Protein backbone atom coordinates (compact mmCIF):
# COMPACT_ATOMS: atom_id res chain seq x y z
CA UNK A 1 0.00 0.00 0.00
CA UNK A 2 1.64 3.21 -1.17
CA UNK A 3 2.94 5.48 1.55
CA UNK A 4 1.60 3.38 4.43
CA UNK A 5 2.88 0.79 6.84
CA UNK A 6 0.91 -2.10 8.25
CA UNK A 7 0.47 -0.05 11.42
CA UNK A 8 -0.79 3.33 10.24
CA UNK A 9 -3.41 2.05 7.79
CA UNK A 10 -5.53 0.73 10.67
CA UNK A 11 -5.45 2.84 13.83
CA UNK A 12 -8.03 2.64 16.63
CA UNK A 13 -8.34 4.40 19.98
CA UNK A 14 -11.22 3.60 22.30
CA UNK A 15 -11.85 4.34 25.97
CA UNK A 16 -14.58 3.02 28.21
CA UNK A 17 -15.76 0.82 31.06
CA UNK A 18 -15.15 -2.91 31.31
CA UNK A 19 -18.49 -4.72 31.46
CA UNK A 20 -17.28 -8.32 31.31
CA UNK A 21 -14.36 -10.16 32.83
CA UNK A 22 -11.85 -11.43 30.24
CA UNK A 23 -12.58 -14.77 28.58
CA UNK A 24 -9.96 -16.96 26.93
CA UNK A 25 -10.03 -16.80 23.11
CA UNK A 26 -7.13 -18.81 21.72
CA UNK A 27 -3.41 -19.53 21.97
CA UNK A 28 -0.65 -19.00 19.40
CA UNK A 29 2.84 -20.42 20.03
CA UNK A 30 2.19 -20.52 23.76
CA UNK A 31 0.81 -16.96 23.89
CA UNK A 32 -2.73 -16.70 25.25
CA UNK A 33 -5.25 -14.20 23.92
CA UNK A 34 -8.32 -12.97 25.79
CA UNK A 35 -11.46 -10.96 24.92
CA UNK A 36 -13.16 -8.37 27.08
CA UNK A 37 -16.17 -6.16 26.29
CA UNK A 38 -15.82 -2.41 26.74
CA UNK A 39 -18.73 0.03 27.03
CA UNK A 40 -17.78 3.11 24.99
CA UNK A 41 -19.93 6.26 25.32
CA UNK A 42 -21.46 8.05 22.33
CA UNK A 43 -22.27 11.74 22.15
CA UNK A 44 -25.96 10.83 22.01
CA UNK A 45 -25.95 9.47 25.58
CA UNK A 46 -26.02 5.88 24.35
CA UNK A 47 -23.15 3.41 24.29
CA UNK A 48 -21.35 1.04 21.96
CA UNK A 49 -20.26 -2.35 23.27
CA UNK A 50 -16.97 -3.24 21.64
CA UNK A 51 -15.02 -6.51 22.02
CA UNK A 52 -11.31 -6.03 22.70
CA UNK A 53 -8.73 -8.77 22.23
CA UNK A 54 -5.45 -8.59 24.12
CA UNK A 55 -2.42 -10.78 24.77
CA UNK A 56 -1.56 -12.04 28.23
CA UNK A 57 1.93 -10.73 27.45
CA UNK A 58 0.53 -7.21 27.13
CA UNK A 59 -1.38 -7.38 30.42
CA UNK A 60 -2.36 -10.18 32.76
CA UNK A 61 -6.08 -10.98 32.36
CA UNK A 62 -6.33 -11.03 36.16
CA UNK A 63 -5.71 -7.27 36.19
CA UNK A 64 -8.80 -6.51 34.07
CA UNK A 65 -12.08 -6.68 35.94
CA UNK A 66 -15.62 -5.38 35.55
CA UNK A 67 -16.15 -1.67 36.26
CA UNK A 68 -12.53 -0.72 35.64
CA UNK A 69 -11.81 1.73 32.81
CA UNK A 70 -9.52 1.15 29.84
CA UNK A 71 -7.81 3.20 27.16
CA UNK A 72 -6.90 0.98 24.22
CA UNK A 73 -4.85 1.71 21.14
CA UNK A 74 -4.69 -0.89 18.42
CA UNK A 75 -6.29 -2.13 15.22
CA UNK A 76 -9.78 -3.19 14.14
CA UNK A 77 -9.34 -6.77 12.97
CA UNK A 78 -11.53 -9.43 11.39
CA UNK A 79 -11.38 -13.19 11.43
CA UNK A 80 -13.64 -15.99 10.27
CA UNK A 81 -15.26 -17.95 13.06
CA UNK A 82 -16.74 -21.34 12.17
CA UNK A 83 -19.66 -22.77 14.08
CA UNK A 84 -21.12 -26.16 13.12
CA UNK A 85 -24.67 -24.83 13.54
CA UNK A 86 -24.22 -21.29 12.16
CA UNK A 87 -21.47 -21.77 9.55
CA UNK A 88 -18.82 -19.14 8.88
CA UNK A 89 -19.25 -15.73 10.46
CA UNK A 90 -17.06 -12.63 10.17
CA UNK A 91 -15.95 -11.67 13.67
CA UNK A 92 -14.61 -8.20 14.46
CA UNK A 93 -12.58 -7.12 17.47
CA UNK A 94 -10.26 -4.31 18.48
CA UNK A 95 -6.81 -5.87 18.80
CA UNK A 96 -4.97 -4.05 21.59
CA UNK A 97 -1.38 -2.95 21.05
CA UNK A 98 -1.35 -0.65 24.08
CA UNK A 99 -3.68 -0.77 27.06
CA UNK A 100 -3.98 1.43 30.14
CA UNK A 101 -6.11 0.55 33.18
CA UNK A 102 -7.85 3.07 35.45
CA UNK A 103 -10.07 2.65 38.50
CA UNK A 104 -12.21 5.77 37.99
CA UNK A 105 -13.82 7.33 34.93
CA UNK A 106 -12.45 10.76 35.96
CA UNK A 107 -8.92 9.47 35.40
CA UNK A 108 -9.59 8.71 31.75
CA UNK A 109 -8.41 11.83 29.95
CA UNK A 110 -9.40 11.25 26.33
CA UNK A 111 -10.86 13.92 24.08
CA UNK A 112 -12.51 11.42 21.74
CA UNK A 113 -13.25 8.00 23.29
CA UNK A 114 -13.92 6.28 19.96
CA UNK A 115 -11.93 6.99 16.82
CA UNK A 116 -10.61 4.97 13.91
CA UNK A 117 -8.67 5.64 10.72
CA UNK A 118 -8.54 3.07 7.93
CA UNK A 119 -6.72 3.00 4.60
CA UNK A 120 -7.89 0.12 2.42
CA UNK A 121 -9.41 -1.11 -0.79
CA UNK A 122 -13.06 -1.43 -1.73
CA UNK A 123 -13.67 -5.15 -2.20
CA UNK A 124 -17.38 -5.07 -3.02
CA UNK A 125 -19.38 -2.50 -4.95
CA UNK A 126 -20.87 -0.20 -2.30
CA UNK A 127 -24.63 -0.43 -1.86
CA UNK A 128 -26.30 3.00 -1.86
CA UNK A 129 -29.90 3.25 -0.69
CA UNK A 130 -32.40 5.49 1.06
CA UNK A 131 -34.44 4.51 4.11
CA UNK A 132 -38.26 4.82 4.21
CA UNK A 133 -37.63 8.12 6.06
CA UNK A 134 -35.45 9.41 3.23
CA UNK A 135 -32.07 9.02 4.92
CA UNK A 136 -29.22 8.16 2.54
CA UNK A 137 -26.99 5.21 3.47
CA UNK A 138 -24.15 3.34 1.77
CA UNK A 139 -22.50 0.12 2.89
CA UNK A 140 -18.79 -0.29 2.14
CA UNK A 141 -16.66 -3.40 2.68
CA UNK A 142 -13.03 -2.37 3.03
CA UNK A 143 -10.04 -4.72 2.77
CA UNK A 144 -7.21 -3.36 4.92
CA UNK A 145 -3.76 -4.90 4.51
CA UNK A 146 -1.98 -6.38 7.50
CA UNK A 147 1.48 -7.88 7.97
CA UNK A 148 2.30 -11.37 6.65
CA UNK A 149 0.05 -10.95 3.59
CA UNK A 150 -3.10 -10.90 5.67
CA UNK A 151 -6.07 -8.57 5.29
CA UNK A 152 -8.88 -7.42 7.56
CA UNK A 153 -12.35 -7.01 6.05
CA UNK A 154 -14.08 -4.10 7.72
CA UNK A 155 -17.75 -3.20 7.12
CA UNK A 156 -18.29 0.56 7.02
CA UNK A 157 -21.46 2.61 6.80
CA UNK A 158 -21.72 6.13 5.38
CA UNK A 159 -24.56 8.66 5.58
CA UNK A 160 -25.81 11.63 3.59
CA UNK A 161 -23.35 13.10 1.11
CA UNK A 162 -20.72 10.57 2.24
CA UNK A 163 -23.17 7.86 1.16
CA UNK A 164 -23.65 9.48 -2.25
CA UNK A 165 -19.88 9.76 -2.63
CA UNK A 166 -19.44 6.10 -1.66
CA UNK A 167 -21.95 5.13 -4.34
CA UNK A 168 -19.36 6.21 -6.96
CA UNK A 169 -16.65 3.85 -5.67
CA UNK A 170 -15.59 0.85 -7.71
CA UNK A 171 -14.09 -2.44 -6.57
CA UNK A 172 -10.36 -1.94 -6.07
CA UNK A 173 -10.52 1.79 -5.27
CA UNK A 174 -8.10 2.81 -2.51
CA UNK A 175 -9.83 5.01 0.08
CA UNK A 176 -9.11 6.42 3.51
CA UNK A 177 -11.83 6.59 6.15
CA UNK A 178 -12.16 8.40 9.48
CA UNK A 179 -14.94 7.53 11.89
CA UNK A 180 -15.88 5.50 14.95
CA UNK A 181 -16.65 1.88 15.71
CA UNK A 182 -20.28 1.20 16.48
CA UNK A 183 -22.24 -1.81 17.66
CA UNK A 184 -25.85 -2.54 16.82
CA UNK A 185 -28.22 -5.39 17.58
CA UNK A 186 -30.31 -7.11 14.93
CA UNK A 187 -32.49 -10.18 14.64
CA UNK A 188 -31.48 -13.16 12.51
CA UNK A 189 -34.00 -15.79 11.48
CA UNK A 190 -32.44 -19.25 11.71
CA UNK A 191 -33.11 -22.25 9.48
CA UNK A 192 -35.28 -23.87 12.15
CA UNK A 193 -37.52 -20.79 12.27
CA UNK A 194 -36.13 -19.47 15.53
CA UNK A 195 -35.12 -15.80 15.79
CA UNK A 196 -31.77 -14.99 17.34
CA UNK A 197 -30.56 -11.58 18.46
CA UNK A 198 -27.05 -10.82 17.28
CA UNK A 199 -24.62 -7.91 17.46
CA UNK A 200 -22.94 -6.38 14.40
CA UNK A 201 -19.89 -4.13 14.45
CA UNK A 202 -19.04 -1.59 11.78
CA UNK A 203 -17.30 1.72 11.22
CA UNK A 204 -19.59 4.75 11.09
CA UNK A 205 -17.88 7.11 8.62
CA UNK A 206 -17.46 10.81 9.42
CA UNK A 207 -14.99 11.61 6.62
CA UNK A 208 -13.52 9.80 3.63
CA UNK A 209 -11.19 10.44 0.73
CA UNK A 210 -9.92 8.61 -2.32
CA UNK A 211 -6.15 8.06 -2.37
CA UNK A 212 -5.11 9.96 -5.45
CA UNK A 213 -1.87 8.15 -6.25
CA UNK A 214 -3.66 4.80 -6.33
CA UNK A 215 -6.76 5.85 -8.27
CA UNK A 216 -7.53 7.86 -11.36
CA UNK A 217 -9.88 10.21 -9.55
CA UNK A 218 -9.64 12.44 -6.52
CA UNK A 219 -12.20 13.81 -4.15
CA UNK A 220 -12.88 14.19 -0.46
CA UNK A 221 -16.05 14.26 1.55
CA UNK A 222 -16.80 14.79 5.22
CA UNK A 223 -19.53 15.89 7.57
Buried (B, 14 or more C-beta within 10 A) or exposed (E): BEEBEBEEBBBBBBBBBBEBEBEEBEEEEEEBBBBBBBBBBEEEEEBBBBBBBBBBEBBEBEEBEEEBBBBBBBBBBBBEEEEEEEEEEBBBBBBBBEBBBBEEEEEBEBEEBBBBBBBBBBBBEBEBEEEEEEEBBBBBBBBBBBEEEEBBBBBBBBBBEBBBBBBEBEEEBBBBBBBBBBBEEEEEEEEEEEEEEEBBBBBBBBBBBBBEEBBEEEEEBEE
